[in-house]
């Protein structure tokens, strides 16, 4: 059927023109949005008058793309959250229709493309939704779960719902509100079942569900771990507040409390284990002043934090303490290594004193041409060059020489520190000679 015989195809072709006009590079977002809305209206008319599923699926796909782009433009324009989320949900709704109905009327290549776009659109929606409140995330994720039929996306949605409830429950527990914590944990049971059902072929999802399910059922047993850590924290405050005397037996008691917290948390709550490890690191760093042990415990805490990805801890005091202390230790190590290198460098420069003085004199008393010939003869690099006296030729020659002798190209282990220092000095003199010629035209 030609486009002239099908109103749906005609509307879709008109919509394509409007859509392309919204895709012009550098177009103002407001104008883009208006043209996309025009395209969307035409695609909707195409969708409404479709004579068959093939036409309707094509229109639905185009509608989804329009709504998706409008949502992303809405983010750029800082539009209201509900408005942006509506655009994304409309896009996902039409992608869902095209995905379901297209299986009987479209080619496998078309279905692969629609599936890919469907998943990418959901990722954008999900990323934007993560900036919303807990209640908003749960509401919209639940609505999208009722809409979708792609198993791997459904598994991801239900997994996120579990994580949101789980994290809210943990937050409530950490604030001392155990009742709210229990309510959130109870809300995890249905999405756990659904995530397992839809994610049967997703090994990583199943592994994460195993961890979450275990945590949901066993988290209350972690109160003993938290209690042990809090006891250690209280004793540590007493130790750090008494600057006159240090009760070493009390310090070992503190470490024992933290170790007990680690044992209670092990294989049940990795974060609690990491926090207790970081506390022992703090004792060794601030009380016992024993850097090697402190580094070891901070390192182990950070390893556990990394193992808990995609969770992040940048707003957690214990994590930041680990990072900042390790950074401080690293800077101290780098500073020490630099001091050693500086001393070695100074020793070599002292041995080269006469040679460097000779080079300085040659630089002071020679023309550009003479100095270039001097360094290429005295310190050959394997490169040769013919030099003329005019400024344009000289500028090129100096630039090439700077490249030939540039210290950044020197492998110190292969050529030695002496050659590194020589190239630094040579480059310094070459740059000084090149500077006056900068303004000349090559």
C-alpha positions in Angstrom: 0.0 0.0 0.0 1.4 3.4 -0.9 1.4 6.3 1.5 -1.3 8.0 -0.6 -3.6 5.0 0.1 -2.9 4.9 3.9 -3.8 7.8 6.1 -1.6 6.3 8.8 1.5 6.2 6.7 0.8 9.8 5.4 0.5 11.1 8.9 3.7 9.2 9.9 5.6 10.7 7.0 4.5 14.2 7.9 5.5 13.4 11.5 8.9 12.3 10.3 9.5 15.7 8.6 8.6 17.5 11.8 10.8 15.2 13.8 13.8 15.8 11.5 13.2 19.5 11.7 13.6 19.2 15.5 16.9 17.4 15.1 18.8 20.3 13.5 22.2 20.8 15.2 22.3 23.7 17.6 18.5 24.2 17.7 17.1 25.9 20.8 15.6 23.3 23.2 12.3 25.2 23.4 12.0 25.2 19.6 13.0 21.5 19.6 10.3 20.7 22.0 7.6 22.5 20.0 8.6 20.7 16.8 8.7 17.4 18.6 5.2 18.0 19.9 4.1 18.7 16.4 5.7 15.4 15.3 4.1 13.6 18.3 0.6 14.9 17.4 1.1 13.6 13.8 2.4 10.3 15.0 -0.6 10.0 17.4 -3.0 10.6 14.5 -1.1 7.9 12.5 -1.5 5.6 15.5 -5.2 6.3 15.8 -6.1 5.7 12.1 -3.8 2.7 11.6 -5.4 0.1 9.4 -3.4 -2.8 10.8 -0.9 -3.8 13.5 2.1 -3.2 11.3 1.1 0.5 10.9 0.2 0.8 14.5 3.5 -0.6 15.7 5.5 1.8 13.5 3.5 4.7 14.8 3.9 3.6 18.4 7.6 3.3 18.0 7.8 6.9 16.6 5.5 8.1 19.4 7.8 6.5 21.9 10.9 8.1 20.4 9.2 11.6 20.5 8.1 11.2 24.1 11.6 10.0 25.1 13.3 13.0 23.5 10.7 15.4 25.1 11.5 13.9 28.4 15.3 14.4 28.0 14.7 18.0 26.8 12.5 18.5 29.9 15.5 17.5 32.0 17.6 20.0 30.2 15.0 22.7 30.8 14.6 21.8 34.5 10.9 21.1 34.0 8.8 19.7 36.8 9.6 16.2 37.8 6.1 14.9 37.3 6.1 16.3 33.7 9.4 14.7 32.8 8.4 11.4 34.3 5.1 11.5 32.4 7.0 11.9 29.1 9.2 8.9 30.0 6.3 6.8 31.0 4.4 7.6 27.8 7.5 6.6 25.8 7.8 3.3 27.7 4.0 2.7 27.2 4.3 3.0 23.4 7.6 1.0 23.3 5.7 -1.7 25.2 2.9 -1.7 22.7 5.4 -1.9 19.7 7.4 -4.6 21.5 4.4 -6.8 22.2 2.4 -6.3 19.0 5.4 -6.1 16.7 6.4 -9.7 17.4 3.7 -10.9 15.0 4.0 -8.3 12.3 7.7 -7.0 12.3 11.0 -8.4 11.2 13.5 -9.7 13.8 15.8 -6.8 13.0 13.0 -4.3 13.7 12.3 -6.1 17.0 16.0 -6.1 18.0 16.0 -2.3 17.4 12.9 -1.7 19.4 14.1 -3.8 22.3 17.4 -2.0 22.4 15.7 1.4 22.4 13.1 0.2 24.9 15.9 -0.8 27.3 17.9 2.4 26.8 14.8 4.6 27.4 14.2 2.7 30.6 17.8 3.3 31.7 17.3 7.1 31.1 14.0 7.0 33.0 15.6 5.1 35.9 18.6 7.4 36.1 16.4 10.4 36.3 14.1 8.7 38.8 17.0 8.1 41.1 17.0 11.8 41.9 13.5 11.7 43.2 12.2 10.9 46.7 11.7 7.4 48.0 7.9 7.6 47.6 8.2 8.9 44.1 10.6 6.2 43.0 8.5 3.4 44.5 5.3 4.7 42.9 6.6 5.2 39.4 8.7 2.0 39.4 5.6 0.0 40.5 3.5 1.6 37.7 6.2 0.8 35.1 6.4 -2.8 36.4 2.6 -3.2 35.8 3.2 -1.9 32.2 6.2 -3.9 31.0 6.7 -7.4 29.8 10.5 -7.6 29.1 11.8 -10.0 31.7 15.2 -8.5 32.3 13.8 -5.0 32.7 11.1 -6.3 35.1 13.8 -8.1 37.1 15.8 -4.8 37.3 12.7 -2.8 38.4 11.7 -5.3 41.1 15.3 -5.4 42.3 15.4 -1.7 42.6 12.1 -1.7 44.5 13.6 -4.2 47.0 16.8 -2.1 47.3 14.8 1.1 47.9 12.7 -0.5 50.6 15.7 -2.2 52.1 17.8 1.0 52.3 14.8 2.9 53.7 14.5 0.1 56.3 18.1 0.3 57.2 18.0 4.1 57.5 15.0 3.7 59.8 16.8 1.1 61.9 19.9 3.3 62.1 17.8 6.1 63.4 16.3 3.8 66.1 12.9 3.3 64.4 12.7 -0.5 64.3 9.0 -0.6 63.5 9.4 1.4 60.3 12.4 -0.8 59.5 10.2 -4.0 59.8 7.5 -2.5 57.6 10.0 -1.8 54.8 11.5 -5.2 55.1 8.0 -6.8 54.8 7.5 -4.8 51.6 10.4 -6.6 50.1 8.8 -10.1 49.9 6.5 -9.5 46.8 9.2 -7.8 44.7 11.7 -10.5 45.7 9.4 -13.2 44.3 8.7 -11.2 41.1 12.4 -10.4 40.6 13.3 -14.1 40.9 10.6 -15.0 38.5 11.5 -12.5 35.8 15.3 -12.7 36.3 15.7 -16.5 36.1 18.3 -16.2 33.3 20.2 -13.2 34.9 22.8 -14.8 37.1 24.0 -11.5 38.5 20.5 -10.5 39.4 19.9 -13.8 41.1 23.1 -13.4 43.1 22.1 -10.0 44.3 18.7 -11.3 45.2 20.3 -14.0 47.3 22.2 -11.4 49.2 19.2 -9.1 49.6 16.9 -11.9 50.7 19.3 -13.1 53.3 19.7 -9.5 54.6 16.0 -9.0 54.7 15.4 -12.1 56.9 18.5 -11.7 59.0 19.0 -8.0 59.4 17.6 -7.8 62.9 20.3 -10.2 64.1 22.7 -7.4 63.3 21.6 -5.4 66.2 24.2 -7.2 68.3 26.9 -6.2 65.9 25.7 -2.5 66.0 25.6 -2.7 69.8 29.2 -4.0 70.0 30.3 -1.2 67.7 28.5 1.4 69.7 30.1 0.1 72.9 33.5 0.4 71.2 32.7 4.0 70.0 31.7 5.0 73.5 35.0 3.7 75.0 37.0 5.2 72.1 35.5 8.7 72.9 36.6 8.2 76.5 40.1 7.4 75.5 40.4 10.2 73.0 39.0 12.8 75.4 41.5 11.9 78.1 44.7 13.4 76.8 46.7 13.1 80.0 46.8 9.4 80.4 46.3 6.4 78.1 44.8 3.3 79.5 46.3 0.7 77.1 44.1 -2.1 78.4 41.1 -0.1 77.6 42.4 0.5 74.1 42.7 -3.3 73.6 39.2 -3.7 74.9 38.0 -1.2 72.3 39.6 -3.2 69.5 38.1 -6.4 70.9 34.6 -4.8 70.8 35.2 -3.8 67.2 36.4 -7.3 66.4 33.3 -8.8 67.9 31.2 -6.4 65.8 33.1 -7.7 62.7 32.5 -11.3 63.6 28.8 -10.7 64.2 28.4 -8.9 60.9 30.5 -11.2 58.8 28.6 -12.7 55.9 25.5 -10.9 57.1 26.1 -7.2 56.7 29.2 -6.2 54.8 28.7 -2.5 55.6 28.7 -3.1 59.3 31.9 -5.1 58.9 33.5 -2.3 56.9 32.6 0.3 59.5 34.0 -1.8 62.4 37.2 -2.3 60.3 37.5 1.4 59.8 37.0 2.0 63.5 40.0 -0.3 64.3 41.9 1.7 61.7 41.0 4.8 63.6 42.3 3.4 66.9 45.7 2.5 65.3 45.9 5.8 63.5 44.8 8.2 66.2 45.5 6.5 69.5 48.3 4.0 69.0 49.9 6.0 66.2 50.8 2.8 64.3 50.5 3.6 60.6 51.1 0.1 59.1 48.2 -1.5 61.0 46.0 1.6 60.4 46.6 1.4 56.7 45.8 -2.3 56.6 42.4 -1.9 58.4 41.4 1.2 56.3 42.4 -0.7 53.1 40.3 -3.7 54.1 37.3 -1.4 54.8 37.6 0.2 51.4 37.9 -3.2 49.7 34.6 -4.1 51.3 33.0 -0.8 50.2 34.1 -1.6 46.6 32.6 -5.1 46.9 29.2 -3.6 47.7 28.8 -1.8 44.4 26.5 -0.4 43.0 26.0 1.0 46.5 28.1 4.1 47.2 29.3 5.6 50.5 30.6 9.1 49.6 28.2 10.6 52.2 29.3 8.2 55.0 31.7 9.5 57.6 33.5 6.2 58.0 34.1 5.9 54.3 35.4 9.4 53.9 37.7 8.9 56.9 39.2 5.8 55.2 39.6 7.7 51.9 41.1 10.8 53.5 43.5 8.9 55.8 44.7 6.7 53.0 45.1 9.7 50.9 47.2 11.4 53.6 49.3 8.3 54.0 49.8 8.1 50.2 50.8 11.8 50.1 53.3 11.2 52.9 54.8 8.2 51.0 55.0 10.2 47.8 56.6 13.1 49.6 59.2 10.8 51.1 59.9 9.2 47.8 60.3 12.6 46.2 62.8 13.6 48.9 64.8 10.6 48.1 64.7 11.4 44.4 65.6 15.0 45.0 68.6 14.0 47.0 69.7 11.6 44.3 69.2 14.3 41.7 71.1 16.8 43.6 74.0 14.4 44.0 74.1 13.7 40.2 73.9 17.5 39.5 76.8 18.0 41.8 78.8 15.4 39.9 77.9 17.2 36.6 78.7 20.6 38.0 81.6 21.3 35.6 79.7 20.0 32.5 76.6 22.1 33.3 78.7 25.2 33.9 80.4 24.7 30.5 76.9 24.4 28.8 75.8 27.6 30.5 78.9 29.4 29.2 78.4 28.1 25.7 74.8 29.2 25.8 75.8 32.7 26.9 78.5 33.1 24.3 77.1 31.5 21.2 74.6 32.4 18.5 71.6 30.2 17.9 73.3 28.3 15.1 76.5 27.8 17.1 74.6 26.6 20.1 72.6 24.1 18.0 75.7 22.7 16.4 77.3 22.5 19.8 74.6 20.4 21.5 74.1 18.1 18.5 77.8 17.4 18.4 78.3 17.2 22.1 75.1 15.4 23.0 73.9 13.5 19.9 70.4 12.1 19.8 70.6 10.3 16.5 68.9 13.3 14.8 70.6 15.7 12.4 69.6 19.2 11.2 70.8 21.8 8.8 70.4 25.3 10.1 70.3 28.7 8.3 70.6 32.1 9.9 67.2 33.6 8.9 64.6 33.8 11.6 62.0 31.5 10.0 64.4 28.7 9.5 65.8 29.2 13.0 62.4 29.1 14.6 61.8 25.7 12.9 65.2 24.5 13.9 64.7 25.4 17.6 61.3 23.8 17.7 62.7 20.5 16.2 65.6 20.7 18.7 63.2 21.1 21.6 61.4 18.0 20.4 64.6 16.0 20.0 65.8 16.9 23.5 62.5 17.1 25.4 63.0 15.5 28.8 59.5 14.1 28.8 60.7 11.7 26.1 63.6 10.4 28.2 63.3 7.0 29.8 65.4 7.6 32.9 65.8 3.9 33.6 67.2 3.3 30.1 69.2 6.5 29.6 70.1 7.3 33.2 69.4 10.3 35.4 72.4 12.2 34.0 70.9 12.3 30.5 67.6 13.4 31.9 69.2 16.4 33.6 71.2 17.2 30.5 68.0 17.3 28.4 66.3 19.5 30.9 69.1 22.0 30.8 69.3 21.9 27.0 65.6 22.3 26.7 65.6 25.2 29.1 68.2 27.0 27.0 66.4 26.2 23.7 63.1 27.5 25.0 64.8 30.7 26.1 66.2 31.1 22.5 62.9 30.2 20.9 60.8 32.7 23.0 61.9 35.9 21.1 61.1 34.2 17.8 57.5 33.2 18.8 55.9 36.2 17.2 57.6 35.6 13.8 55.8 33.8 11.1 57.0 30.3 10.2 
